[in-house]
Amino acid sequence: ADQIGRTEGSTMVVENRPGGGTVIGTEAAERAEPDGRTVLLVASSFVINPALKRASYDPTKSFEPVCYLAATPMVLVVLGSSPYRTLGDLIAAARAKPGELAFASGGPGSSLHIAIEVLKRAANISVTYVPFGGTAPAVNALMGNHVAAVWADYPTVVSQLKAGTLRGLVTTSAARVETLPDVPTLGETGVTKYEADIFYGIVAPAKTPPDTLKELSGWFSKALKAPDTAPKLAQQGLFPVGTCGAEFGAYLRRQGDEYSRIIREANITVK
């Protein structure tokens, strides 16, 4: 927003509208005039909430894709002192003690929770899922030895991974994360080919004019490429992407279809 304000002469106001697992802010943007003056920053919950019946909007019909700005990995972590040095070690322990190991994540029904369900089904293991209000309290439970592992968002645990307090066992990224060269992807382990990052992108209300969408995409794409943007994103544990327009729309459809399938097959529900 700051970068666009400086280069395009258009004042951008960031308005936080929390509540309902992002649904309140999303529905407010859905109701906005489709004139390009209101856009919405979305993350993975944008396509997950409708699949969980927590929202009535349709990610691909209620909004127009603008740009996929950045992504951040999801990492399965254990204590640095844990006997589980690989994902195989953790799976073996879970099979040896069905139902006894506890896995945690922030946000029941989140992409992190779904990653745990994917692993459970793919590895054919029985573990107890413990939901927390966020990754930080889940990691606190891990530090207290109350759970065996946490599927975490990378920004929350990056400093502890670097310090060795936590050990990363696997990510769900398509390729190894540059800053975690020793942590394999889930696909590399042979357990499953599941790939998913937490994504952050911009959408606009449905029926926003094509010329306006093109202008917005240009603004965000240019801002993302500015020399001082990447370091600021890196500080937040975010990796720039910069996919805009129809290509981002296709990505949202694929993500929505995949999450809907997993939620249905794993019978994931949230209250």
N, C-alpha and C positions, 0 to 999 in steps of 0.2 A: 504493500500500500504506500509506504514512504517513497519507494523508488518510482512508482507510477506518478505520484503527486509531484515529484521533482522534475520528471522528464516530460510528462504530458500536460502539466498545468491543470490537472483535474483533481480536486480534493477528494480523497477517499477516507471515509469514516468507518472504523471497525467497530461494529456493534455486537457485543456478546449477548446472546439470547439463550441461556442455559435452561435445562429441564427436559424431562421425558427421554433421557438418553439421546439427546440432540433433536428429538422430534419437534419440540416447540419452536426452535429457531428455524428448522427446515420448513415447517408448515407456514410460518410467517413469511418466509421468502417465496414459497409457492403462491401465496395470495398477493404478492406484490405486483405492481404494474410491470408488464414485460417491455420496459422501455430502456433497459440497460443501466438504470440507475441503482438497481438492487441486484447483487450477486451473492451467492452462498458458498462458503468454504465447507467442503464435505470431506469426510473420511470414510473408512470402511463401514461404519454404522449406517451410512446413507443407503447402502444396498442390503444390509443385514436386517434392519428394522422392519421393512415391509414383509420379508420372508418369515419373521417371527410374529407377524400380525400386530406389531406395536405401532404401526403407522399405516395410513390409508393412501399415501401418495405413491405414485409409480416412478421409480428413479429415471426411467427412460422416456416416459410420456409427460410427466409433470414438470420436467426441466429440460433445458438445452445444455449440452456439454460445451464448456469453454476450454479449460486446460487442466491436464493432470500435472500438478506443480512438482510434487516431491513424494518420496516414499521413505519408509523406515522399516527395518527388519523386525521380525518376531523371533525371539531367541529362547530356547528351552534352557534354563539355568538350574544348577545345583550349587551347593556350597563348595568353595574352593578346597575344603578339607574332606569333601564327600568321597566315599569309596567308588562312586560312579564316575568313571573317567570317560566313558563313551555312552552313546545312546544304547548300544547293545548291552552294556552293563546294567543300565537302568531297566531295560525291558526284561532282562533275565531275572532281576530282583523282583519285578512286578509279577512275573510268571511263577516264581518260587513262592510268593506270598500273595495269592489272589485277594484283592480287596483291601489289603493292609496298607499299601503305600498311598499317600495323598498327594495329588497334584493340585496346584492353585493357579489362579489367574485373576487379574482385575476385570471386573465387568462381566457378570453372567450374560451369556448371549452375545458376547463380543467376538471379534476375530481371534482373540487369544484363547477364549474358551473353546471356540470351534476347532482351533488347531489341536487342542488336547483331545477332543472327541475324534478327530481324524486319526491321531496317533493310536488311541485306544482301539479303534476298529481295525486299522491297518495292521497293527502288531498283535491283535487278538489278546489284549491284556485287560485285566479288571483292576482299576484303581479308583480311589475315592476322589471326586472333584470337590474342591473347596473354593467357593467364589468370594472375592473381596471387592471392595469399592474402588480399587485401583491397584496398579502394579506395586506401588510403594508399600502398602500394607501387606500385600501378598509376599513381598520379599522380606519384610520384617518377620513374618511367620516362618519363612524359610530360615532366616538367621537364628530364630529361636528353636529350630529343629521340630517345628510343629507340622511341617509338610516336607516332602522329599524333593519336590521340584516345582518350579514356577515357569509358566510360559509367559515371557515378559516382552514388553516393547523395548527396543534397543536404547532409546534415549534415557530411560529410567535406570538402566543397569550398566551403561557403558563404563562409567567410572569404576564401578566395582569389578567389572570384568578386567579392566586394565590393571587394577590393583591386585587381582588374584583372589579377592574375597569371594567372588562367584566364578564358576566355571561354565562356559557355554558348551552345550553338547551338540546342538543342531539348530539350524535356522530353516525357515520355510521359503527363503528367497530362491530365485531361479539359479543364481550363481553365488559363489562364496562372497561374503561381504569383505570389501577391501580392508576394512579395519579389524576384521576377525578372520585372518587368513587360515587359522588352525581349526576353525569350526566348520564342519561339513554341512552341506544342505541335506534336507530330508531325502531328496532324490538320490544323492550320492550314497546314502546309507543302504539303499535298496528296500527300505521299509515301504515307501510309497512315493509317487511322483508329485505329490501335492505341493503346489507353489502358491504362495500368497504373501504379500507385504501389506503393511498398513499404508494406505494411500491417502494423499491430500490433494484435492482438486477444487476447481471453481466451476459452478454451474449457474445458469440463469433461469428465470421462470420460463415456462413453455410459451411459445409464440413470440419470443423476443426476436425482432427482425434479423435476418441473416447478415446484413451489413453491420448491424450493431454487434452481433456475435463475433464477426470477423475483426472489428476494431478492438473489442475486449481481448480476444485471443492474442492479437498483436501486442497489446499493452502488457499482458501477463508474460508472454513469451520473451519479450524484450527485457522486462524487469528481472526475469529469472536468469538471463544471460549477463546481467550487469556484473562487473568485476567484484563488487563488494557483497553480492548476494550469496554466493556459494559459501564463503566463510561464515556468514551469519547462519545459514542453514546447517552447516557442519556443527556449529556450537550447540544446535538443538538436536543433533543426531539425525538430521534429515539429509537425504540424497536427492539432488535435483533430477527431474525427469523431462518436463517440457513437451509432452505430447498433447496436442490441441485438436479441437474440432471433432470431426467424425471418428477419428482414430480413438480419441478418448471416450466417445460415446460407445464404440464397439467394446472397449475395455470394460466399461460399466455394465454392459449387457452380459458379458462373459462372467464377470464377478458376481452379478446378481443371480445368474443361472446356477453357478457353482455353489454359492452359499445356500441357495434355496434347496438344491439337491441334498447337500450335506445335512442341513437342518431337518429336512423331511426324513432322510434315511436314519439319522441318529436320534430322531424324535426329541430334538432340543426344544424346550419350552422355557419361558421366563414369565414370572408373575408381575 
